[in-house]
Amino acid sequence: MNSGSDPPAGGLVTALHAALRAHARQQEGAWFGLAQFLPTLRHQAGEEWGEVVLQALTRLRHEHPQEAELLYLRYWKNRTAESLAAEWNVALSTLYHRQRKAIRTLARYLWQMEQEEQRRLQRELAYKTRHLPPPTYTRLFGVHRLLQKLETWLQDPNGPRVVSIEGLGGLGKTTLAHALVQRTLFHWDDVAWISAHAHPATWEEQARPLEAEDLLDRLAWQMAWRDFALLPPSQKALECRVRLAQRRYLVVWDDVLPSIAHHLQSALPPGPTSTRFVMTSRYRLPIEGRHVHLQELSRKDALALLRYEAGQRGLPPLSSEVLETLYQHFGGHPLALKLAVAYLEFLPLKQTLRCLWKMTVDKTLSPLAHVYQPLLQRLPPYARQVLEMFPAFAPAGVTYEELLAFSQLPPARLDEALFWLVYTGLVLFDPRTPPRYTIHRLTYGYLTQEADVSSNPNNAPGRVFGPTHSSSMAR
């Protein structure tokens, strides 16, 4: 599509002319041919395409009244070209020339409306997602049917008011909830996303579970409810019920403990309501609603994930032998599978396969060690140096300027190190202001707790990049 106010090349004018003639003949679905050229207006118009075209005709009338009058008489009043040419005392060819010009101008106004609607939706999208965490996925595997079911439940007026996504850590509960919000975003007037744990200030500090009152305060802050924090605790749930009943909200409570689930559910408006709650938890929650228990990826989906990750990294197609070995070794754990593919970039496939088979008989190493150690040992030294610094920063992440000051590396060398770390998936980049770099808690756990380097005196305390055979897992 062209930029600016000009209509897109290749058919909008032709499609508009055909739609006008079909409308004049009162054909059903006369305007639907415009949908492929105006996809955003299509969602806005629904079954009311004629109203959208009339809006464009109104704009045309303000600036080009004669062109608008010609189109209105021709296609809404079914006047013939001959009768109008005679009435206006112009040649028939002149009238057709004016008509073609008027249709092109009307198409330009429709295209302007399309662009305006796109900008409006982008602003709406940015506003509704202002509290969402950044996505940690580019494609999902094994959850498409489940996503469709969850979407149906949430958008059904008679559906469950609370949906709980439950399962062990690392299986993608938060990812599934994030994707669900994105799929249903335009169904809601507003969206809130509240973590049920306070973000720890240090890695050593455990994420502290918040009380129900704290979570309701966070909800009120995200929704900009004035004076909510001044209310007595006994009135906050009641006030939430009143305010959540006024609009169509989606509220995601992430990582909820069973002890507060019922208190959060009590904040829902009574009776029929358009507001919905989604909770994620590692536990079975004592709530009235639908429960979804997330499992590991199936063999089919795990292999599909491996193929996709290999393709994303530009690797040659993985053989069935390599795929089966990775699946047998790491099961359906998505993070472990992604990291396993990451270090295939640094070893030929045959050598990697031999390495994996050797690791399977070494019971002193956990599956995460099998993933991390070969990858870490093949990083450039400066990239390992930068990765080694991350446990010293808070879990919320570190800015580029902080890494530059802490590492004392030249900017060009730090840039190259971050490229390696982000590219291999060991470091995550959050582009939101201020942009920050973070590591996964499993990576932190491996770097600081699981890798025991005491048997390698050549390593400084806290370093974990010694030879594979000299490391054993802490018990």
C-alpha positions as CSV (number, residue, x, y, z in Angstrom):
1,M,0.0,0.0,0.0
2,N,1.1,3.5,-0.7
3,S,1.8,6.0,2.1
4,G,0.3,9.4,2.4
5,S,-3.3,10.2,1.4
6,D,-3.2,8.5,-2.0
7,P,-5.3,5.3,-2.3
8,P,-3.3,2.0,-2.6
9,A,-2.4,1.1,-6.1
10,G,-3.9,-1.9,-7.8
11,G,-7.6,-1.7,-7.4
12,L,-9.3,0.4,-4.8
13,V,-10.7,2.8,-7.4
14,T,-11.8,-0.1,-9.5
15,A,-13.3,-1.9,-6.6
16,L,-15.1,1.3,-5.4
17,H,-16.6,1.9,-8.9
18,A,-17.9,-1.7,-9.0
19,A,-19.3,-1.4,-5.5
20,L,-21.1,1.9,-6.4
21,R,-22.7,0.2,-9.4
22,A,-23.7,-2.8,-7.4
23,H,-25.2,-0.5,-4.7
24,A,-27.2,1.3,-7.4
25,R,-28.6,-2.1,-8.5
26,Q,-29.4,-2.9,-4.8
27,Q,-27.2,-6.0,-4.9
28,E,-26.7,-7.7,-1.5
29,G,-23.2,-7.2,-0.2
30,A,-22.4,-4.5,-2.7
31,W,-19.7,-2.9,-0.6
32,F,-17.9,-6.1,0.5
33,G,-15.4,-5.9,-2.4
34,L,-13.8,-2.9,-0.6
35,A,-12.8,-5.0,2.4
36,Q,-9.5,-6.3,1.0
37,F,-8.3,-2.8,0.3
38,L,-9.6,-1.3,3.6
39,P,-9.0,-4.0,6.2
40,T,-9.1,-1.8,9.3
41,L,-12.3,-0.1,8.2
42,R,-13.7,-3.5,7.5
43,H,-13.6,-4.4,11.2
44,Q,-15.1,-1.0,12.1
45,A,-17.9,-1.2,9.5
46,G,-19.0,-4.8,10.0
47,E,-22.3,-5.0,8.1
48,E,-22.6,-1.2,7.8
49,W,-20.2,-0.6,4.9
50,G,-22.8,1.8,3.3
51,E,-22.5,4.1,6.3
52,V,-18.7,4.2,6.0
53,V,-18.9,5.1,2.3
54,L,-21.5,7.8,3.1
55,Q,-19.1,9.3,5.7
56,A,-16.5,9.5,2.9
57,L,-19.1,11.1,0.6
58,T,-19.8,13.7,3.3
59,R,-16.1,14.6,3.4
60,L,-16.1,14.9,-0.4
61,R,-19.2,17.2,-0.2
62,H,-17.3,19.6,2.1
63,E,-14.4,20.2,-0.3
64,H,-15.8,19.1,-3.7
65,P,-19.6,19.6,-3.6
66,Q,-20.2,19.1,-7.3
67,E,-18.3,15.8,-7.4
68,A,-20.2,14.6,-4.3
69,E,-23.6,15.6,-5.9
70,L,-22.7,13.7,-9.1
71,L,-22.0,10.5,-7.3
72,Y,-25.0,10.8,-5.0
73,L,-27.4,11.3,-7.9
74,R,-25.8,8.5,-10.0
75,Y,-25.5,5.8,-7.4
76,W,-28.0,6.7,-4.6
77,K,-30.7,8.2,-6.7
78,N,-30.1,6.0,-9.8
79,R,-30.0,9.0,-12.2
80,T,-28.6,8.0,-15.7
81,A,-25.6,9.7,-17.1
82,E,-27.6,10.9,-20.1
83,S,-30.2,12.7,-18.0
84,L,-27.6,14.4,-15.9
85,A,-25.6,15.5,-18.9
86,A,-28.7,17.0,-20.4
87,E,-29.7,18.7,-17.2
88,W,-26.3,20.2,-16.6
89,N,-25.8,21.0,-20.3
90,V,-22.5,19.2,-20.7
91,A,-21.3,16.5,-23.1
92,L,-21.7,12.9,-22.1
93,S,-18.0,12.4,-22.3
94,T,-17.4,15.4,-20.0
95,L,-19.8,13.9,-17.4
96,Y,-18.1,10.6,-17.5
97,H,-14.7,12.4,-17.0
98,R,-16.1,14.2,-13.9
99,Q,-17.5,10.9,-12.6
100,R,-14.1,9.1,-12.9
101,K,-12.4,12.0,-11.1
102,A,-15.1,12.0,-8.4
103,I,-14.6,8.3,-7.8
104,R,-10.9,8.7,-7.5
105,T,-11.4,11.5,-5.0
106,L,-13.9,9.4,-3.0
107,A,-11.4,6.5,-2.9
108,R,-8.7,8.9,-1.6
109,Y,-11.0,9.9,1.3
110,L,-11.8,6.3,2.1
111,W,-8.0,5.6,2.2
112,Q,-7.5,8.5,4.5
113,M,-10.2,7.1,6.8
114,E,-8.5,3.8,6.7
115,Q,-5.2,5.4,7.8
116,E,-7.0,7.4,10.5
117,E,-8.6,4.2,11.8
118,Q,-5.2,2.4,11.8
119,R,-3.7,5.2,13.9
120,R,-6.6,5.1,16.3
121,L,-6.3,1.4,16.8
122,Q,-2.6,1.7,17.3
123,R,-3.2,4.3,20.1
124,E,-5.8,2.0,21.6
125,L,-3.5,-1.0,21.4
126,A,-0.7,0.9,23.1
127,Y,-3.0,2.2,25.8
128,K,-4.5,-1.2,26.6
129,T,-1.2,-3.0,26.7
130,R,0.6,-0.3,28.8
131,H,0.7,-2.7,31.9
132,L,1.5,-5.9,30.1
133,P,5.0,-7.4,30.4
134,P,7.0,-7.7,27.2
135,P,6.3,-11.0,25.3
136,T,8.9,-13.7,25.7
137,Y,7.8,-15.6,22.6
138,T,7.5,-15.2,18.8
139,R,5.4,-18.3,18.2
140,L,3.4,-20.6,20.3
141,F,3.3,-24.4,20.2
142,G,0.8,-26.9,21.5
143,V,-1.7,-24.4,22.9
144,H,-3.8,-23.2,19.9
145,R,-6.9,-25.2,20.7
146,L,-6.6,-24.2,24.3
147,L,-6.3,-20.5,23.3
148,Q,-9.4,-20.8,21.2
149,K,-11.3,-22.4,24.1
150,L,-10.1,-19.7,26.5
151,E,-11.0,-17.0,24.1
152,T,-14.5,-18.4,23.7
153,W,-15.0,-18.6,27.5
154,L,-13.9,-15.0,28.0
155,Q,-16.0,-13.5,25.3
156,D,-19.1,-15.5,26.0
157,P,-21.6,-13.3,28.0
158,N,-22.7,-16.4,29.9
159,G,-19.1,-17.8,30.2
160,P,-17.0,-18.3,33.4
161,R,-16.2,-15.0,35.1
162,V,-12.8,-16.4,36.4
163,V,-10.4,-18.7,34.4
164,S,-7.4,-20.2,36.2
165,I,-4.3,-21.4,34.3
166,E,-2.4,-23.8,36.5
167,G,0.7,-25.9,36.3
168,L,4.3,-26.3,37.3
169,G,6.9,-23.5,36.9
170,G,8.4,-23.0,33.4
171,L,5.6,-24.5,31.4
172,G,4.3,-21.2,30.0
173,K,1.4,-20.2,32.1
174,T,2.3,-16.5,31.9
175,T,3.0,-16.8,28.2
176,L,-0.4,-18.4,27.6
177,A,-2.1,-15.6,29.6
178,H,-0.2,-13.0,27.6
179,A,-1.2,-14.5,24.3
180,L,-4.8,-14.7,25.5
181,V,-4.8,-11.0,26.3
182,Q,-3.4,-10.2,22.9
183,R,-6.1,-12.3,21.1
184,T,-9.0,-10.7,22.9
185,L,-7.6,-7.2,23.3
186,F,-10.2,-5.3,21.4
187,H,-13.0,-7.0,23.2
188,W,-12.2,-5.1,26.4
189,D,-12.5,-1.4,27.4
190,D,-9.3,-1.8,29.4
191,V,-6.8,-4.4,30.6
192,A,-4.9,-4.8,33.9
193,W,-2.0,-7.1,34.5
194,I,-0.9,-7.5,38.2
195,S,1.8,-9.8,39.5
196,A,0.8,-11.4,42.8
197,H,4.4,-11.1,44.0
198,A,6.5,-8.1,44.8
199,H,9.5,-7.9,42.5
200,P,12.6,-8.7,44.6
201,A,15.3,-6.1,44.9
202,T,18.1,-8.7,44.8
203,W,18.5,-12.2,43.4
204,E,19.0,-13.6,46.8
205,E,15.7,-12.1,48.0
206,Q,12.7,-14.3,47.3
207,A,9.7,-12.8,45.5
208,R,7.4,-11.9,48.3
209,P,3.7,-12.8,47.8
210,L,1.5,-9.8,48.2
211,E,-1.7,-9.7,50.3
212,A,-5.1,-9.3,48.6
213,E,-5.3,-5.6,49.7
214,D,-2.0,-4.8,48.0
215,L,-3.1,-6.4,44.8
216,L,-6.4,-4.5,44.8
217,D,-4.3,-1.3,45.4
218,R,-2.2,-2.2,42.3
219,L,-5.4,-2.8,40.3
220,A,-6.7,0.6,41.3
221,W,-3.4,2.3,40.4
222,Q,-3.3,0.7,37.0
223,M,-6.9,1.8,36.3
224,A,-6.2,5.3,37.8
225,W,-9.0,5.1,40.3
226,R,-8.6,8.2,42.4
227,D,-8.8,8.1,46.2
228,F,-9.0,4.3,46.2
229,A,-5.9,3.9,48.5
230,L,-7.5,6.1,51.1
231,L,-10.4,3.7,51.6
232,P,-10.5,1.4,54.6
233,P,-9.3,-2.2,53.7
234,S,-12.8,-3.5,54.4
235,Q,-14.3,-1.3,51.7
236,K,-11.8,-1.9,48.9
237,A,-13.2,-5.2,47.5
238,L,-16.7,-3.6,47.5
239,E,-15.4,-0.5,45.7
240,C,-13.7,-2.8,43.1
241,R,-17.0,-4.5,42.5
242,V,-18.7,-1.2,41.9
243,R,-16.0,0.1,39.5
244,L,-15.4,-3.1,37.6
245,A,-19.2,-3.3,36.9
246,Q,-19.1,0.0,35.0
247,R,-17.0,-1.1,32.1
248,R,-15.8,-4.3,30.3
249,Y,-12.4,-5.1,32.0
250,L,-10.0,-8.0,31.7
251,V,-7.9,-8.4,34.8
252,V,-4.9,-10.8,34.9
253,W,-3.6,-11.9,38.3
254,D,-0.2,-13.6,37.6
255,D,1.3,-16.2,40.0
256,V,-1.5,-16.3,42.5
257,L,-1.3,-18.2,45.8
258,P,-4.4,-20.3,46.9
259,S,-4.6,-18.3,50.2
260,I,-5.6,-15.0,48.4
261,A,-7.5,-16.4,45.3
262,H,-10.9,-16.3,47.0
263,H,-10.3,-12.7,48.2
264,L,-9.4,-11.6,44.7
265,Q,-12.5,-13.3,43.3
266,S,-14.6,-11.4,45.8
267,A,-13.7,-8.2,43.9
268,L,-15.7,-9.3,40.9
269,P,-19.1,-7.5,40.5
270,P,-22.0,-9.7,41.6
271,G,-24.4,-11.2,39.1
272,P,-24.0,-10.9,35.3
273,T,-20.9,-8.8,34.4
274,S,-18.8,-8.2,31.4
275,T,-15.6,-8.1,33.4
276,R,-13.4,-11.2,33.5
277,F,-10.5,-12.4,35.7
278,V,-7.7,-14.6,34.5
279,M,-5.4,-16.1,37.2
280,T,-2.2,-18.0,36.8
281,S,-0.8,-20.2,39.5
282,R,1.4,-23.2,40.3
283,Y,-1.4,-24.5,42.5
284,R,-5.0,-25.6,42.2
285,L,-6.9,-22.5,43.1
286,P,-10.0,-22.7,45.3
287,I,-12.2,-20.6,43.0
288,E,-15.5,-20.8,41.2
289,G,-14.6,-20.9,37.5
290,R,-12.8,-22.9,34.9
291,H,-9.5,-24.5,35.6
292,V,-6.9,-25.2,32.9
293,H,-4.0,-27.4,33.9
294,L,-1.0,-26.8,31.7
295,Q,1.2,-29.8,30.7
296,E,4.6,-30.2,29.1
297,L,4.6,-30.1,25.3
298,S,3.7,-33.3,23.5
299,R,6.3,-35.0,21.4
300,K,4.8,-33.6,18.2
301,D,4.8,-30.0,19.5
302,A,8.2,-30.3,21.1
303,L,9.7,-31.4,17.8
304,A,7.9,-28.6,16.0
305,L,9.4,-26.1,18.5
306,L,12.9,-27.5,17.9
307,R,12.5,-27.2,14.1
308,Y,11.2,-23.6,14.5
309,E,14.0,-22.6,16.7
310,A,16.6,-24.1,14.4
311,G,15.0,-22.2,11.4
312,Q,15.0,-19.0,13.4
313,R,18.8,-19.4,14.0
314,G,19.6,-20.3,10.4
315,L,20.6,-23.9,11.2
316,P,20.2,-26.6,8.5
317,P,17.2,-28.8,9.0
318,L,17.6,-31.1,12.0
319,S,17.6,-34.8,11.3
320,S,15.0,-37.0,13.0
321,E,17.8,-38.6,15.0
322,V,18.9,-35.2,16.5
323,L,15.3,-34.2,17.1
324,E,14.5,-37.4,18.9
325,T,17.6,-37.2,21.0
326,L,16.8,-33.7,22.2
327,Y,13.3,-34.7,23.0
328,Q,14.3,-37.8,24.9
329,H,16.8,-35.8,26.8
330,F,14.8,-32.6,27.7
331,G,11.2,-33.8,27.3
332,G,8.6,-31.1,26.6
333,H,10.1,-28.3,28.7
334,P,10.1,-25.3,26.3
335,L,12.9,-23.3,27.8
336,A,15.3,-26.3,27.9
337,L,14.5,-27.1,24.3
338,K,15.2,-23.6,23.1
339,L,18.5,-23.4,24.9
340,A,19.5,-26.8,23.5
341,V,19.0,-25.6,20.0
342,A,20.9,-22.4,20.8
343,Y,24.2,-24.2,21.3
344,L,23.8,-26.3,18.2
345,E,25.0,-23.2,16.4
346,F,28.4,-23.7,18.0
347,L,28.9,-27.4,17.2
348,P,28.5,-29.5,14.1
349,L,25.4,-31.7,14.3
350,K,27.2,-35.0,14.5
351,Q,29.5,-33.7,17.3
352,T,26.5,-32.3,19.1
353,L,24.7,-35.6,18.9
354,R,27.7,-37.5,20.3
355,C,28.0,-34.9,23.1
356,L,24.3,-35.3,24.0
357,W,24.6,-39.1,24.1
358,K,27.6,-38.8,26.4
359,M,25.7,-36.5,28.7
360,T,22.8,-38.8,29.1
361,V,25.0,-41.3,30.9
362,D,26.5,-38.7,33.2
363,K,24.1,-38.7,36.1
364,T,26.0,-36.0,38.0
365,L,24.7,-33.3,35.7
366,S,21.1,-32.1,35.6
367,P,19.4,-31.5,32.2
368,L,19.9,-27.7,32.6
369,A,23.7,-28.3,33.0
370,H,23.6,-30.3,29.8
371,V,22.0,-27.3,28.1
372,Y,24.0,-24.5,29.7
373,Q,27.6,-25.8,29.9
374,P,28.3,-26.4,26.2
375,L,26.7,-23.1,25.3
376,L,28.6,-21.1,27.9
377,Q,31.9,-22.6,27.1
378,R,31.7,-21.6,23.5
379,L,30.9,-18.0,24.1
380,P,33.7,-15.5,23.4
381,P,35.5,-14.5,26.6
382,Y,34.1,-11.0,26.7
383,A,30.5,-12.3,26.3
384,R,31.1,-14.7,29.2
385,Q,32.5,-11.8,31.2
386,V,29.3,-9.8,30.6
387,L,27.0,-12.7,31.4
388,E,28.9,-13.3,34.6
389,M,28.0,-9.8,35.8
390,F,24.2,-10.3,35.7
391,P,23.8,-12.0,39.1
392,A,25.2,-8.8,40.7
393,F,22.3,-6.8,39.4
394,A,18.7,-6.8,40.5
395,P,16.3,-9.2,38.8
396,A,14.5,-6.2,37.2
397,G,17.5,-5.9,34.9
398,V,20.3,-3.6,34.0
399,T,20.6,-0.7,31.5
400,Y,23.2,-0.5,28.8
401,E,25.0,2.4,30.5
402,E,25.2,0.4,33.8
403,L,26.7,-2.6,31.9
404,L,29.2,-0.3,30.2
405,A,30.3,1.2,33.5
406,F,30.4,-2.1,35.3
407,S,32.2,-4.1,32.7
408,Q,34.7,-1.4,31.7
409,L,34.6,-2.9,28.2
410,P,34.9,-0.6,25.1
411,P,31.4,0.1,23.7
412,A,32.1,-1.8,20.5
413,R,33.1,-4.9,22.5
414,L,30.1,-4.6,24.8
415,D,27.8,-4.4,21.8
416,E,29.3,-7.6,20.4
417,A,29.0,-9.3,23.7
418,L,25.3,-8.3,24.0
419,F,24.7,-9.5,20.5
420,W,26.0,-13.0,21.3
421,L,24.1,-13.2,24.6
422,V,20.7,-12.0,23.2
423,Y,21.1,-14.0,20.1
424,T,21.7,-17.2,22.0
425,G,18.8,-16.6,24.3
426,L,20.9,-16.3,27.5
427,V,20.0,-12.6,27.9
428,L,16.6,-11.0,27.3
429,F,16.2,-7.5,26.0
430,D,13.2,-5.4,27.1
431,P,12.9,-2.3,24.8
432,R,10.5,-0.4,27.0
433,T,11.8,2.8,28.6
434,P,14.3,2.5,30.1
435,P,15.6,-0.4,27.9
436,R,17.0,-3.1,30.1
437,Y,18.8,-6.5,29.8
438,T,17.7,-9.4,32.1
439,I,18.4,-13.1,32.6
440,H,15.9,-15.8,33.3
441,R,15.8,-17.0,37.0
442,L,16.9,-20.5,35.8
443,T,20.0,-19.0,34.3
444,Y,20.7,-17.2,37.5
445,G,20.2,-20.4,39.4
446,Y,22.6,-22.3,37.2
447,L,25.2,-19.5,37.3
448,T,25.2,-19.1,41.1
449,Q,23.8,-22.3,42.7
450,E,23.9,-25.3,40.4
451,A,27.4,-25.1,39.0
452,D,30.0,-26.2,41.6
453,V,33.4,-25.0,40.4
454,S,35.3,-25.7,43.6
455,S,36.9,-28.7,41.9
456,N,38.6,-26.3,39.4
457,P,41.1,-24.1,41.2
458,N,41.8,-22.2,38.0
459,N,38.4,-20.5,38.2
460,A,37.9,-17.4,40.4
461,P,35.2,-17.7,43.0
462,G,31.8,-17.5,41.5
463,R,32.9,-18.3,37.9
464,V,31.2,-21.2,36.2
465,F,32.9,-21.4,32.9
466,G,35.3,-24.2,33.6
467,P,35.6,-27.5,31.7
468,T,32.5,-29.6,31.6
469,H,34.1,-32.7,33.2
470,S,35.2,-30.7,36.2
471,S,31.8,-29.4,37.2
472,S,29.2,-31.2,39.3
473,M,25.8,-30.2,40.3
474,A,25.2,-28.9,43.8
475,R,22.8,-31.0,45.8
